[in-house]
Amino acid sequence: MRIERTNRSGAAARTLTRAGASALGIGVIAVLALAGCAQADTAGSQTGGSVSTSSPEESDTTSPSPSPSASEDGKLPEAADMEIAAGNSGRGLPPGLEGSTDSTVGVAWSPEPGLLYVVTNGSSSCPTFAEPQATIGSGGKSGGVAAADGVLTVTFVPAEDGICTMDFVPTTTVVEVPAESDTGQPVPVQLDDKGKVELQPRSADGEPGPVAWLDS
């Protein structure tokens, strides 16, 4: 009887031992699995795997374009900064020119051969521009001038209709003349239908000449 109980007890102990070993093995596996998941989560955080991305609405939003500059708005550059080339116009007076508060138009030689500065005084919102080329002997609107007289004729671009400010500022246009006109001698200039002036030569090469202002 004792032997049988002993055998049963031994069998039960072996069974419990096996069950305990199995439970221990399962527990170890679970611990290892949890540790692996923790390492994966840590790696994902370190490599940016868990960083959230912006929504399509946020990524499609762009900053507004910069506002246009002054030149793109159609405003004139300063005459002191404009290139001395036929047809260019600028607000104000180029370097070396003296203005007038009594006359509406004047003309002077530019520093570049064959080019004039034509200055008109008037409204800054409705400036008057000269045509880019002068002619010899074509005459003004008020009367003919023979080519033999050697008179330079400058014409003006027709004014546009509109509301103009009541200020009085200069606008300068660069005008090309025929090559035979720039001789270093005084030259008569017909300023469209406004009148005639005597244009004086430059005092030195590379410098502008004095402004011949039309009497008001």
mmCIF file of the C-alpha atoms, coordinates in Angstrom:
data_MODEL
# 
_entry.id   MODEL 
# 
loop_
_atom_site.group_PDB 
_atom_site.id 
_atom_site.type_symbol 
_atom_site.label_atom_id 
_atom_site.label_alt_id 
_atom_site.label_comp_id 
_atom_site.label_asym_id 
_atom_site.label_entity_id 
_atom_site.label_seq_id 
_atom_site.pdbx_PDB_ins_code 
_atom_site.Cartn_x 
_atom_site.Cartn_y 
_atom_site.Cartn_z 
_atom_site.occupancy 
_atom_site.B_iso_or_equiv 
_atom_site.pdbx_formal_charge 
_atom_site.auth_seq_id 
_atom_site.auth_comp_id 
_atom_site.auth_asym_id 
_atom_site.auth_atom_id 
_atom_site.pdbx_PDB_model_num 
ATOM 1   C CA . MET A 1 1   ? 0.000  0.000   0.000   1.00 0.00 ? 1   MET A CA 1 
ATOM 2   C CA . ARG A 1 2   ? 2.789  2.465   0.809   1.00 0.00 ? 2   ARG A CA 1 
ATOM 3   C CA . ILE A 1 3   ? 4.598  1.693   -2.419  1.00 0.00 ? 3   ILE A CA 1 
ATOM 4   C CA . GLU A 1 4   ? 1.536  2.463   -4.477  1.00 0.00 ? 4   GLU A CA 1 
ATOM 5   C CA . ARG A 1 5   ? 1.025  5.806   -2.716  1.00 0.00 ? 5   ARG A CA 1 
ATOM 6   C CA . THR A 1 6   ? 4.675  6.573   -3.251  1.00 0.00 ? 6   THR A CA 1 
ATOM 7   C CA . ASN A 1 7   ? 4.374  5.750   -6.930  1.00 0.00 ? 7   ASN A CA 1 
ATOM 8   C CA . ARG A 1 8   ? 1.270  7.860   -7.263  1.00 0.00 ? 8   ARG A CA 1 
ATOM 9   C CA . SER A 1 9   ? 2.963  10.722  -5.490  1.00 0.00 ? 9   SER A CA 1 
ATOM 10  C CA . GLY A 1 10  ? 5.997  10.427  -7.759  1.00 0.00 ? 10  GLY A CA 1 
ATOM 11  C CA . ALA A 1 11  ? 3.820  10.421  -10.849 1.00 0.00 ? 11  ALA A CA 1 
ATOM 12  C CA . ALA A 1 12  ? 1.933  13.438  -9.639  1.00 0.00 ? 12  ALA A CA 1 
ATOM 13  C CA . ALA A 1 13  ? 5.173  15.226  -8.870  1.00 0.00 ? 13  ALA A CA 1 
ATOM 14  C CA . ARG A 1 14  ? 6.501  14.480  -12.303 1.00 0.00 ? 14  ARG A CA 1 
ATOM 15  C CA . THR A 1 15  ? 3.267  15.740  -13.821 1.00 0.00 ? 15  THR A CA 1 
ATOM 16  C CA . LEU A 1 16  ? 3.430  18.927  -11.787 1.00 0.00 ? 16  LEU A CA 1 
ATOM 17  C CA . THR A 1 17  ? 7.064  19.358  -12.686 1.00 0.00 ? 17  THR A CA 1 
ATOM 18  C CA . ARG A 1 18  ? 6.278  19.084  -16.393 1.00 0.00 ? 18  ARG A CA 1 
ATOM 19  C CA . ALA A 1 19  ? 3.378  21.536  -16.046 1.00 0.00 ? 19  ALA A CA 1 
ATOM 20  C CA . GLY A 1 20  ? 5.558  23.989  -14.170 1.00 0.00 ? 20  GLY A CA 1 
ATOM 21  C CA . ALA A 1 21  ? 8.263  23.768  -16.788 1.00 0.00 ? 21  ALA A CA 1 
ATOM 22  C CA . SER A 1 22  ? 5.735  24.388  -19.555 1.00 0.00 ? 22  SER A CA 1 
ATOM 23  C CA . ALA A 1 23  ? 4.281  27.361  -17.709 1.00 0.00 ? 23  ALA A CA 1 
ATOM 24  C CA . LEU A 1 24  ? 7.756  28.738  -17.132 1.00 0.00 ? 24  LEU A CA 1 
ATOM 25  C CA . GLY A 1 25  ? 8.599  28.347  -20.808 1.00 0.00 ? 25  GLY A CA 1 
ATOM 26  C CA . ILE A 1 26  ? 5.434  30.154  -21.830 1.00 0.00 ? 26  ILE A CA 1 
ATOM 27  C CA . GLY A 1 27  ? 6.197  32.927  -19.387 1.00 0.00 ? 27  GLY A CA 1 
ATOM 28  C CA . VAL A 1 28  ? 9.732  33.364  -20.749 1.00 0.00 ? 28  VAL A CA 1 
ATOM 29  C CA . ILE A 1 29  ? 8.437  33.511  -24.316 1.00 0.00 ? 29  ILE A CA 1 
ATOM 30  C CA . ALA A 1 30  ? 5.874  36.138  -23.339 1.00 0.00 ? 30  ALA A CA 1 
ATOM 31  C CA . VAL A 1 31  ? 8.515  38.237  -21.624 1.00 0.00 ? 31  VAL A CA 1 
ATOM 32  C CA . LEU A 1 32  ? 10.801 38.024  -24.651 1.00 0.00 ? 32  LEU A CA 1 
ATOM 33  C CA . ALA A 1 33  ? 7.941  38.994  -26.982 1.00 0.00 ? 33  ALA A CA 1 
ATOM 34  C CA . LEU A 1 34  ? 7.085  42.013  -24.872 1.00 0.00 ? 34  LEU A CA 1 
ATOM 35  C CA . ALA A 1 35  ? 10.708 43.061  -24.789 1.00 0.00 ? 35  ALA A CA 1 
ATOM 36  C CA . GLY A 1 36  ? 10.914 42.786  -28.590 1.00 0.00 ? 36  GLY A CA 1 
ATOM 37  C CA . CYS A 1 37  ? 7.835  44.970  -29.003 1.00 0.00 ? 37  CYS A CA 1 
ATOM 38  C CA . ALA A 1 38  ? 9.289  47.566  -26.664 1.00 0.00 ? 38  ALA A CA 1 
ATOM 39  C CA . GLN A 1 39  ? 12.548 47.643  -28.653 1.00 0.00 ? 39  GLN A CA 1 
ATOM 40  C CA . ALA A 1 40  ? 10.630 48.002  -31.927 1.00 0.00 ? 40  ALA A CA 1 
ATOM 41  C CA . ASP A 1 41  ? 8.618  50.908  -30.546 1.00 0.00 ? 41  ASP A CA 1 
ATOM 42  C CA . THR A 1 42  ? 11.793 52.568  -29.285 1.00 0.00 ? 42  THR A CA 1 
ATOM 43  C CA . ALA A 1 43  ? 13.499 52.162  -32.665 1.00 0.00 ? 43  ALA A CA 1 
ATOM 44  C CA . GLY A 1 44  ? 10.477 53.547  -34.444 1.00 0.00 ? 44  GLY A CA 1 
ATOM 45  C CA . SER A 1 45  ? 10.499 56.620  -32.239 1.00 0.00 ? 45  SER A CA 1 
ATOM 46  C CA . GLN A 1 46  ? 14.216 57.153  -32.781 1.00 0.00 ? 46  GLN A CA 1 
ATOM 47  C CA . THR A 1 47  ? 13.999 56.835  -36.576 1.00 0.00 ? 47  THR A CA 1 
ATOM 48  C CA . GLY A 1 48  ? 10.957 59.055  -36.875 1.00 0.00 ? 48  GLY A CA 1 
ATOM 49  C CA . GLY A 1 49  ? 8.589  56.205  -37.612 1.00 0.00 ? 49  GLY A CA 1 
ATOM 50  C CA . SER A 1 50  ? 6.008  57.539  -35.195 1.00 0.00 ? 50  SER A CA 1 
ATOM 51  C CA . VAL A 1 51  ? 6.154  61.199  -36.515 1.00 0.00 ? 51  VAL A CA 1 
ATOM 52  C CA . SER A 1 52  ? 2.746  62.251  -37.748 1.00 0.00 ? 52  SER A CA 1 
ATOM 53  C CA . THR A 1 53  ? 2.409  63.700  -41.257 1.00 0.00 ? 53  THR A CA 1 
ATOM 54  C CA . SER A 1 54  ? 0.528  66.891  -42.101 1.00 0.00 ? 54  SER A CA 1 
ATOM 55  C CA . SER A 1 55  ? -2.912 66.682  -43.586 1.00 0.00 ? 55  SER A CA 1 
ATOM 56  C CA . PRO A 1 56  ? -3.426 67.365  -47.324 1.00 0.00 ? 56  PRO A CA 1 
ATOM 57  C CA . GLU A 1 57  ? -5.102 70.651  -46.458 1.00 0.00 ? 57  GLU A CA 1 
ATOM 58  C CA . GLU A 1 58  ? -2.018 71.824  -44.525 1.00 0.00 ? 58  GLU A CA 1 
ATOM 59  C CA . SER A 1 59  ? 0.502  70.772  -47.184 1.00 0.00 ? 59  SER A CA 1 
ATOM 60  C CA . ASP A 1 60  ? -1.478 72.435  -49.973 1.00 0.00 ? 60  ASP A CA 1 
ATOM 61  C CA . THR A 1 61  ? -1.374 75.790  -48.201 1.00 0.00 ? 61  THR A CA 1 
ATOM 62  C CA . THR A 1 62  ? 1.276  78.119  -49.723 1.00 0.00 ? 62  THR A CA 1 
ATOM 63  C CA . SER A 1 63  ? 2.438  81.598  -48.790 1.00 0.00 ? 63  SER A CA 1 
ATOM 64  C CA . PRO A 1 64  ? 1.159  84.483  -50.967 1.00 0.00 ? 64  PRO A CA 1 
ATOM 65  C CA . SER A 1 65  ? 3.308  85.735  -53.818 1.00 0.00 ? 65  SER A CA 1 
ATOM 66  C CA . PRO A 1 66  ? 5.293  88.901  -53.136 1.00 0.00 ? 66  PRO A CA 1 
ATOM 67  C CA . SER A 1 67  ? 3.638  92.085  -54.215 1.00 0.00 ? 67  SER A CA 1 
ATOM 68  C CA . PRO A 1 68  ? 4.792  93.579  -57.512 1.00 0.00 ? 68  PRO A CA 1 
ATOM 69  C CA . SER A 1 69  ? 7.618  96.036  -57.441 1.00 0.00 ? 69  SER A CA 1 
ATOM 70  C CA . ALA A 1 70  ? 7.240  99.722  -58.442 1.00 0.00 ? 70  ALA A CA 1 
ATOM 71  C CA . SER A 1 71  ? 8.548  99.165  -61.998 1.00 0.00 ? 71  SER A CA 1 
ATOM 72  C CA . GLU A 1 72  ? 6.049  96.332  -62.522 1.00 0.00 ? 72  GLU A CA 1 
ATOM 73  C CA . ASP A 1 73  ? 3.292  98.729  -61.479 1.00 0.00 ? 73  ASP A CA 1 
ATOM 74  C CA . GLY A 1 74  ? 4.145  100.924 -64.469 1.00 0.00 ? 74  GLY A CA 1 
ATOM 75  C CA . LYS A 1 75  ? 5.678  103.764 -62.491 1.00 0.00 ? 75  LYS A CA 1 
ATOM 76  C CA . LEU A 1 76  ? 8.557  105.695 -64.024 1.00 0.00 ? 76  LEU A CA 1 
ATOM 77  C CA . PRO A 1 77  ? 12.085 105.096 -62.753 1.00 0.00 ? 77  PRO A CA 1 
ATOM 78  C CA . GLU A 1 78  ? 14.077 108.025 -61.479 1.00 0.00 ? 78  GLU A CA 1 
ATOM 79  C CA . ALA A 1 79  ? 15.772 109.954 -64.290 1.00 0.00 ? 79  ALA A CA 1 
ATOM 80  C CA . ALA A 1 80  ? 19.032 109.750 -62.338 1.00 0.00 ? 80  ALA A CA 1 
ATOM 81  C CA . ASP A 1 81  ? 18.913 105.929 -62.619 1.00 0.00 ? 81  ASP A CA 1 
ATOM 82  C CA . MET A 1 82  ? 17.600 105.405 -66.149 1.00 0.00 ? 82  MET A CA 1 
ATOM 83  C CA . GLU A 1 83  ? 19.789 104.183 -68.998 1.00 0.00 ? 83  GLU A CA 1 
ATOM 84  C CA . ILE A 1 84  ? 20.718 106.911 -71.477 1.00 0.00 ? 84  ILE A CA 1 
ATOM 85  C CA . ALA A 1 85  ? 19.101 105.338 -74.531 1.00 0.00 ? 85  ALA A CA 1 
ATOM 86  C CA . ALA A 1 86  ? 16.584 106.727 -77.022 1.00 0.00 ? 86  ALA A CA 1 
ATOM 87  C CA . GLY A 1 87  ? 12.987 106.361 -75.854 1.00 0.00 ? 87  GLY A CA 1 
ATOM 88  C CA . ASN A 1 88  ? 13.757 105.961 -72.154 1.00 0.00 ? 88  ASN A CA 1 
ATOM 89  C CA . SER A 1 89  ? 11.942 108.264 -69.724 1.00 0.00 ? 89  SER A CA 1 
ATOM 90  C CA . GLY A 1 90  ? 12.387 108.980 -66.032 1.00 0.00 ? 90  GLY A CA 1 
ATOM 91  C CA . ARG A 1 91  ? 10.895 111.083 -63.313 1.00 0.00 ? 91  ARG A CA 1 
ATOM 92  C CA . GLY A 1 92  ? 12.929 114.099 -62.263 1.00 0.00 ? 92  GLY A CA 1 
ATOM 93  C CA . LEU A 1 93  ? 16.186 115.406 -63.704 1.00 0.00 ? 93  LEU A CA 1 
ATOM 94  C CA . PRO A 1 94  ? 19.332 113.499 -64.691 1.00 0.00 ? 94  PRO A CA 1 
ATOM 95  C CA . PRO A 1 95  ? 22.615 114.400 -62.955 1.00 0.00 ? 95  PRO A CA 1 
ATOM 96  C CA . GLY A 1 96  ? 24.059 117.736 -64.096 1.00 0.00 ? 96  GLY A CA 1 
ATOM 97  C CA . LEU A 1 97  ? 20.799 119.356 -65.209 1.00 0.00 ? 97  LEU A CA 1 
ATOM 98  C CA . GLU A 1 98  ? 19.274 122.402 -63.543 1.00 0.00 ? 98  GLU A CA 1 
ATOM 99  C CA . GLY A 1 99  ? 15.499 122.593 -63.290 1.00 0.00 ? 99  GLY A CA 1 
ATOM 100 C CA . SER A 1 100 ? 13.097 125.440 -63.824 1.00 0.00 ? 100 SER A CA 1 
ATOM 101 C CA . THR A 1 101 ? 9.897  126.460 -62.069 1.00 0.00 ? 101 THR A CA 1 
ATOM 102 C CA . ASP A 1 102 ? 8.916  128.952 -64.769 1.00 0.00 ? 102 ASP A CA 1 
ATOM 103 C CA . SER A 1 103 ? 9.035  126.921 -67.991 1.00 0.00 ? 103 SER A CA 1 
ATOM 104 C CA . THR A 1 104 ? 7.099  123.860 -69.127 1.00 0.00 ? 104 THR A CA 1 
ATOM 105 C CA . VAL A 1 105 ? 9.724  122.405 -71.473 1.00 0.00 ? 105 VAL A CA 1 
ATOM 106 C CA . GLY A 1 106 ? 13.485 122.476 -72.030 1.00 0.00 ? 106 GLY A CA 1 
ATOM 107 C CA . VAL A 1 107 ? 16.154 120.566 -73.927 1.00 0.00 ? 107 VAL A CA 1 
ATOM 108 C CA . ALA A 1 108 ? 19.831 119.760 -73.369 1.00 0.00 ? 108 ALA A CA 1 
ATOM 109 C CA . TRP A 1 109 ? 22.510 117.514 -74.787 1.00 0.00 ? 109 TRP A CA 1 
ATOM 110 C CA . SER A 1 110 ? 22.979 114.290 -72.846 1.00 0.00 ? 110 SER A CA 1 
ATOM 111 C CA . PRO A 1 111 ? 26.499 113.008 -71.992 1.00 0.00 ? 111 PRO A CA 1 
ATOM 112 C CA . GLU A 1 112 ? 26.163 110.497 -74.847 1.00 0.00 ? 112 GLU A CA 1 
ATOM 113 C CA . PRO A 1 113 ? 26.792 111.653 -78.451 1.00 0.00 ? 113 PRO A CA 1 
ATOM 114 C CA . GLY A 1 114 ? 23.696 112.035 -80.624 1.00 0.00 ? 114 GLY A CA 1 
ATOM 115 C CA . LEU A 1 115 ? 21.227 112.016 -77.713 1.00 0.00 ? 115 LEU A CA 1 
ATOM 116 C CA . LEU A 1 116 ? 19.154 114.807 -76.170 1.00 0.00 ? 116 LEU A CA 1 
ATOM 117 C CA . TYR A 1 117 ? 17.460 115.207 -72.822 1.00 0.00 ? 117 TYR A CA 1 
ATOM 118 C CA . VAL A 1 118 ? 13.976 116.654 -73.322 1.00 0.00 ? 118 VAL A CA 1 
ATOM 119 C CA . VAL A 1 119 ? 12.487 117.829 -70.022 1.00 0.00 ? 119 VAL A CA 1 
ATOM 120 C CA . THR A 1 120 ? 8.789  118.587 -69.547 1.00 0.00 ? 120 THR A CA 1 
ATOM 121 C CA . ASN A 1 121 ? 7.334  120.095 -66.373 1.00 0.00 ? 121 ASN A CA 1 
ATOM 122 C CA . GLY A 1 122 ? 3.785  119.271 -65.359 1.00 0.00 ? 122 GLY A CA 1 
ATOM 123 C CA . SER A 1 123 ? 1.514  116.840 -63.556 1.00 0.00 ? 123 SER A CA 1 
ATOM 124 C CA . SER A 1 124 ? 3.266  113.784 -62.145 1.00 0.00 ? 124 SER A CA 1 
ATOM 125 C CA . SER A 1 125 ? 0.197  111.634 -62.837 1.00 0.00 ? 125 SER A CA 1 
ATOM 126 C CA . CYS A 1 126 ? -0.075 112.799 -66.474 1.00 0.00 ? 126 CYS A CA 1 
ATOM 127 C CA . PRO A 1 127 ? 3.535  113.313 -67.639 1.00 0.00 ? 127 PRO A CA 1 
ATOM 128 C CA . THR A 1 128 ? 4.362  114.522 -71.146 1.00 0.00 ? 128 THR A CA 1 
ATOM 129 C CA . PHE A 1 129 ? 6.839  112.420 -73.134 1.00 0.00 ? 129 PHE A CA 1 
ATOM 130 C CA . ALA A 1 130 ? 8.847  113.291 -76.234 1.00 0.00 ? 130 ALA A CA 1 
ATOM 131 C CA . GLU A 1 131 ? 8.984  111.023 -79.235 1.00 0.00 ? 131 GLU A CA 1 
ATOM 132 C CA . PRO A 1 132 ? 12.205 108.956 -79.230 1.00 0.00 ? 132 PRO A CA 1 
ATOM 133 C CA . GLN A 1 133 ? 13.616 110.524 -82.419 1.00 0.00 ? 133 GLN A CA 1 
ATOM 134 C CA . ALA A 1 134 ? 14.054 114.105 -83.531 1.00 0.00 ? 134 ALA A CA 1 
ATOM 135 C CA . THR A 1 135 ? 14.184 115.178 -87.164 1.00 0.00 ? 135 THR A CA 1 
ATOM 136 C CA . ILE A 1 136 ? 15.735 117.984 -89.173 1.00 0.00 ? 136 ILE A CA 1 
ATOM 137 C CA . GLY A 1 137 ? 13.493 120.460 -90.962 1.00 0.00 ? 137 GLY A CA 1 
ATOM 138 C CA . SER A 1 138 ? 10.197 118.583 -90.537 1.00 0.00 ? 138 SER A CA 1 
ATOM 139 C CA . GLY A 1 139 ? 8.701  121.573 -88.758 1.00 0.00 ? 139 GLY A CA 1 
ATOM 140 C CA . GLY A 1 140 ? 6.363  121.893 -85.815 1.00 0.00 ? 140 GLY A CA 1 
ATOM 141 C CA . LYS A 1 141 ? 2.583  121.890 -85.787 1.00 0.00 ? 141 LYS A CA 1 
ATOM 142 C CA . SER A 1 142 ? 2.473  125.673 -85.831 1.00 0.00 ? 142 SER A CA 1 
ATOM 143 C CA . GLY A 1 143 ? 4.607  126.161 -88.938 1.00 0.00 ? 143 GLY A CA 1 
ATOM 144 C CA . GLY A 1 144 ? 7.032  124.575 -91.358 1.00 0.00 ? 144 GLY A CA 1 
ATOM 145 C CA . VAL A 1 145 ? 10.798 124.572 -90.928 1.00 0.00 ? 145 VAL A CA 1 
ATOM 146 C CA . ALA A 1 146 ? 12.918 123.987 -94.003 1.00 0.00 ? 146 ALA A CA 1 
ATOM 147 C CA . ALA A 1 147 ? 15.605 121.324 -93.881 1.00 0.00 ? 147 ALA A CA 1 
ATOM 148 C CA . ALA A 1 148 ? 18.121 123.901 -95.082 1.00 0.00 ? 148 ALA A CA 1 
ATOM 149 C CA . ASP A 1 149 ? 17.615 125.835 -91.850 1.00 0.00 ? 149 ASP A CA 1 
ATOM 150 C CA . GLY A 1 150 ? 19.222 122.995 -89.880 1.00 0.00 ? 150 GLY A CA 1 
ATOM 151 C CA . VAL A 1 151 ? 16.520 123.131 -87.217 1.00 0.00 ? 151 VAL A CA 1 
ATOM 152 C CA . LEU A 1 152 ? 16.012 120.084 -85.029 1.00 0.00 ? 152 LEU A CA 1 
ATOM 153 C CA . THR A 1 153 ? 12.362 119.293 -84.411 1.00 0.00 ? 153 THR A CA 1 
ATOM 154 C CA . VAL A 1 154 ? 11.188 117.441 -81.317 1.00 0.00 ? 154 VAL A CA 1 
ATOM 155 C CA . THR A 1 155 ? 7.596  116.224 -81.168 1.00 0.00 ? 155 THR A CA 1 
ATOM 156 C CA . PHE A 1 156 ? 5.596  115.085 -78.154 1.00 0.00 ? 156 PHE A CA 1 
ATOM 157 C CA . VAL A 1 157 ? 3.448  112.035 -77.589 1.00 0.00 ? 157 VAL A CA 1 
ATOM 158 C CA . PRO A 1 158 ? -0.261 113.038 -77.557 1.00 0.00 ? 158 PRO A CA 1 
ATOM 159 C CA . ALA A 1 159 ? -1.600 113.363 -74.030 1.00 0.00 ? 159 ALA A CA 1 
ATOM 160 C CA . GLU A 1 160 ? -4.124 110.816 -72.786 1.00 0.00 ? 160 GLU A CA 1 
ATOM 161 C CA . ASP A 1 161 ? -7.449 111.851 -71.285 1.00 0.00 ? 161 ASP A CA 1 
ATOM 162 C CA . GLY A 1 162 ? -7.726 111.545 -67.526 1.00 0.00 ? 162 GLY A CA 1 
ATOM 163 C CA . ILE A 1 163 ? -7.761 113.322 -64.197 1.00 0.00 ? 163 ILE A CA 1 
ATOM 164 C CA . CYS A 1 164 ? -4.346 114.857 -63.473 1.00 0.00 ? 164 CYS A CA 1 
ATOM 165 C CA . THR A 1 165 ? -2.824 116.062 -60.237 1.00 0.00 ? 165 THR A CA 1 
ATOM 166 C CA . MET A 1 166 ? -2.012 119.760 -59.904 1.00 0.00 ? 166 MET A CA 1 
ATOM 167 C CA . ASP A 1 167 ? 1.678  119.324 -59.057 1.00 0.00 ? 167 ASP A CA 1 
ATOM 168 C CA . PHE A 1 168 ? 4.585  120.572 -61.166 1.00 0.00 ? 168 PHE A CA 1 
ATOM 169 C CA . VAL A 1 169 ? 7.402  118.032 -61.564 1.00 0.00 ? 169 VAL A CA 1 
ATOM 170 C CA . PRO A 1 170 ? 9.931  117.324 -64.339 1.00 0.00 ? 170 PRO A CA 1 
ATOM 171 C CA . THR A 1 171 ? 9.886  114.290 -66.600 1.00 0.00 ? 171 THR A CA 1 
ATOM 172 C CA . THR A 1 172 ? 12.917 113.566 -68.794 1.00 0.00 ? 172 THR A CA 1 
ATOM 173 C CA . THR A 1 173 ? 12.916 111.682 -72.108 1.00 0.00 ? 173 THR A CA 1 
ATOM 174 C CA . VAL A 1 174 ? 16.011 110.625 -74.055 1.00 0.00 ? 174 VAL A CA 1 
ATOM 175 C CA . VAL A 1 175 ? 15.710 111.581 -77.742 1.00 0.00 ? 175 VAL A CA 1 
ATOM 176 C CA . GLU A 1 176 ? 17.977 110.556 -80.625 1.00 0.00 ? 176 GLU A CA 1 
ATOM 177 C CA . VAL A 1 177 ? 19.006 113.163 -83.220 1.00 0.00 ? 177 VAL A CA 1 
ATOM 178 C CA . PRO A 1 178 ? 20.468 112.747 -86.707 1.00 0.00 ? 178 PRO A CA 1 
ATOM 179 C CA . ALA A 1 179 ? 24.240 112.307 -86.534 1.00 0.00 ? 179 ALA A CA 1 
ATOM 180 C CA . GLU A 1 180 ? 24.951 115.525 -88.441 1.00 0.00 ? 180 GLU A CA 1 
ATOM 181 C CA . SER A 1 181 ? 23.183 117.585 -85.759 1.00 0.00 ? 181 SER A CA 1 
ATOM 182 C CA . ASP A 1 182 ? 25.627 116.870 -82.919 1.00 0.00 ? 182 ASP A CA 1 
ATOM 183 C CA . THR A 1 183 ? 28.516 119.054 -84.122 1.00 0.00 ? 183 THR A CA 1 
ATOM 184 C CA . GLY A 1 184 ? 29.499 120.934 -80.981 1.00 0.00 ? 184 GLY A CA 1 
ATOM 185 C CA . GLN A 1 185 ? 27.878 124.127 -82.269 1.00 0.00 ? 185 GLN A CA 1 
ATOM 186 C CA . PRO A 1 186 ? 24.677 125.898 -81.153 1.00 0.00 ? 186 PRO A CA 1 
ATOM 187 C CA . VAL A 1 187 ? 21.611 124.291 -82.752 1.00 0.00 ? 187 VAL A CA 1 
ATOM 188 C CA . PRO A 1 188 ? 18.071 125.700 -83.058 1.00 0.00 ? 188 PRO A CA 1 
ATOM 189 C CA . VAL A 1 189 ? 15.447 123.269 -81.749 1.00 0.00 ? 189 VAL A CA 1 
ATOM 190 C CA . GLN A 1 190 ? 11.724 123.438 -82.501 1.00 0.00 ? 190 GLN A CA 1 
ATOM 191 C CA . LEU A 1 191 ? 9.828  121.963 -79.555 1.00 0.00 ? 191 LEU A CA 1 
ATOM 192 C CA . ASP A 1 192 ? 6.724  120.762 -81.353 1.00 0.00 ? 192 ASP A CA 1 
ATOM 193 C CA . ASP A 1 193 ? 4.151  123.578 -81.409 1.00 0.00 ? 193 ASP A CA 1 
ATOM 194 C CA . LYS A 1 194 ? 5.389  125.103 -78.148 1.00 0.00 ? 194 LYS A CA 1 
ATOM 195 C CA . GLY A 1 195 ? 8.200  127.226 -79.561 1.00 0.00 ? 195 GLY A CA 1 
ATOM 196 C CA . LYS A 1 196 ? 11.884 127.333 -80.496 1.00 0.00 ? 196 LYS A CA 1 
ATOM 197 C CA . VAL A 1 197 ? 15.037 127.457 -78.368 1.00 0.00 ? 197 VAL A CA 1 
ATOM 198 C CA . GLU A 1 198 ? 18.766 127.732 -79.070 1.00 0.00 ? 198 GLU A CA 1 
ATOM 199 C CA . LEU A 1 199 ? 20.505 124.593 -77.845 1.00 0.00 ? 199 LEU A CA 1 
ATOM 200 C CA . GLN A 1 200 ? 24.026 125.218 -76.567 1.00 0.00 ? 200 GLN A CA 1 
ATOM 201 C CA . PRO A 1 201 ? 26.837 122.634 -76.919 1.00 0.00 ? 201 PRO A CA 1 
ATOM 202 C CA . ARG A 1 202 ? 28.351 120.594 -74.087 1.00 0.00 ? 202 ARG A CA 1 
ATOM 203 C CA . SER A 1 203 ? 31.130 122.232 -72.100 1.00 0.00 ? 203 SER A CA 1 
ATOM 204 C CA . ALA A 1 204 ? 33.106 118.976 -72.210 1.00 0.00 ? 204 ALA A CA 1 
ATOM 205 C CA . ASP A 1 205 ? 32.793 115.478 -73.674 1.00 0.00 ? 205 ASP A CA 1 
ATOM 206 C CA . GLY A 1 206 ? 30.950 113.045 -71.407 1.00 0.00 ? 206 GLY A CA 1 
ATOM 207 C CA . GLU A 1 207 ? 28.994 115.806 -69.658 1.00 0.00 ? 207 GLU A CA 1 
ATOM 208 C CA . PRO A 1 208 ? 25.462 117.074 -70.309 1.00 0.00 ? 208 PRO A CA 1 
ATOM 209 C CA . GLY A 1 209 ? 24.972 120.478 -71.892 1.00 0.00 ? 209 GLY A CA 1 
ATOM 210 C CA . PRO A 1 210 ? 23.064 123.364 -70.332 1.00 0.00 ? 210 PRO A CA 1 
ATOM 211 C CA . VAL A 1 211 ? 19.267 123.234 -70.509 1.00 0.00 ? 211 VAL A CA 1 
ATOM 212 C CA . ALA A 1 212 ? 17.673 125.591 -73.021 1.00 0.00 ? 212 ALA A CA 1 
ATOM 213 C CA . TRP A 1 213 ? 14.317 126.407 -71.387 1.00 0.00 ? 213 TRP A CA 1 
ATOM 214 C CA . LEU A 1 214 ? 11.451 127.700 -73.454 1.00 0.00 ? 214 LEU A CA 1 
ATOM 215 C CA . ASP A 1 215 ? 10.223 131.112 -72.333 1.00 0.00 ? 215 ASP A CA 1 
ATOM 216 C CA . SER A 1 216 ? 6.853  130.854 -70.636 1.00 0.00 ? 216 SER A CA 1 
# 
